[in-house]
Amino acid sequence: MTLNRRFLIAILIPTLLIDIGMGLGNAFIPLYARGMGASMAAAALISALMFMGQALTDLPGGWLVHRFGDKKMMSSGGVIIVLSMLIRFFSSSLLIFTFSVFLFGVGTSLVWISRMSWLKKEIRGKQRGNLMSLVGGSLRIATIIGPLAGGFIAERAGYKILFASQGLISVVALGVILFGVPQTEKSEDSYSDSLKSASRRWKTGRGTILAAAAGIAGLTVLRTSRGILLPLWGGELGLSEGHIGIVMFAGGLVDASLFWISGIIMTRKGRKTAAITCTAGLALAIGLLPLARSFPALILLSALAGLGNAMGAGINLTISGDLAPKKSPAAFLSFWRFAMGFAGFGGPALASWMISAAGSTAAPPVTAAVGFLGALLMVFFMKETRKH
């Protein structure tokens, strides 16, 4: 089987399906939570629990992938995602619904670590930037299809049908993983060897790793906050689920149309340039959110956020892949994912805290400032990782 075909079956198709499922319903989690009686701040925090589930799974997930292999843990993650959607569909209380959001994060963490381990083993450095931009691009395609369809389904058929649709897509993704992903060899080294490999990598590149982690963490704060603050702001403006779906669709359309530029930037100008450009665009769009007082204004800011995000399609995957040791990368990738998981949780959690402390208009500019701070650290302290 050729590399492109193996990449298509093992990585791109399952990733696209899972991302479409996420895009279909995740933008409406805060709105559903509000409908069940949660405050605006609590709704943001409930949405953030998906990232907490990811973070808490990342460290043991690295050991599990190393111990049992890429395919087994990718399949296990798919099963947990399907289970979370079943719980979400049958939930009748806010607490059970919240647990399903957390469990979804657990499943996506296992799929992510397995996917990254497979990519590191199978794809050479020269190909990694372009192929990983395709992985990032699958999310962009999902952001076109998902929110628009999700808003239409939620408004016309209700949230239960929306969650059932998510579950069906998750089942198809699990089927592709179970029957289409080739079995990979487990690492011959022990996990302690993987930890030693990560430790050696840390000692030889501590400054760059810290700066890169700070920059990607800031970008992650912006990305996760974007998916929560935009729908919540639309809800505060009184927009329907269908209109909020259109807002998210506008950003996704720009994002998906231009994601291929990221591969060119990363290959020709470097990973650092792509990350900083992406962060600046997202920070500007989120920071201006309090000025959006109408449906068209919110669409424009969503499109601006999509433009910024497109400049960094696959940047997290690429930089972490660049920095990870070639031999036994599972431990390094799990620590990286652990840090980014908490950054993903930190964005909506920060927004939730700011909404509670200072009102909804304070959350977007503070979130934008935190994200941009990460970019500044990357500018001054990160060495270009493309050479790795």
Secondary structure, 3 states (H helix, E strand, C coil): CCHHHHHHHHHHHHHHHHHHHHHHHHHHHHHHHHHCCCCHHHHHHHHHHHHHHHHHHHHHHHHHHHHHCHHHHHHHHHHHHHHHHHHHHHCCCHHHHHHHHHHHHHHHHHHHHHHHHHHHHHCCHHHHHHHHHHHHHHHHHHHHHHHHHHHHHHHHCCHHHHHHHHHHHHHHHHHHHHHHCCCCCCCCCCHHHHHHHHHHHHHHHHHHHHHHHHHHHHHHHHHHHHHHHHHHHHHHCCCCHHHHHHHHHHHHHHHHHHCHHHHHHHHHCCHHHHHHHHHHHHHHHHHCHHHCCCHHHHHHHHHHHHHHHHCCCCHHHHHHHHHCCCCCCHHHHHHHHHHHHHHHHHHHHHHHHHHHHHCCCCHHHHHHHHHHHHHHHHHHHCCCCCCC
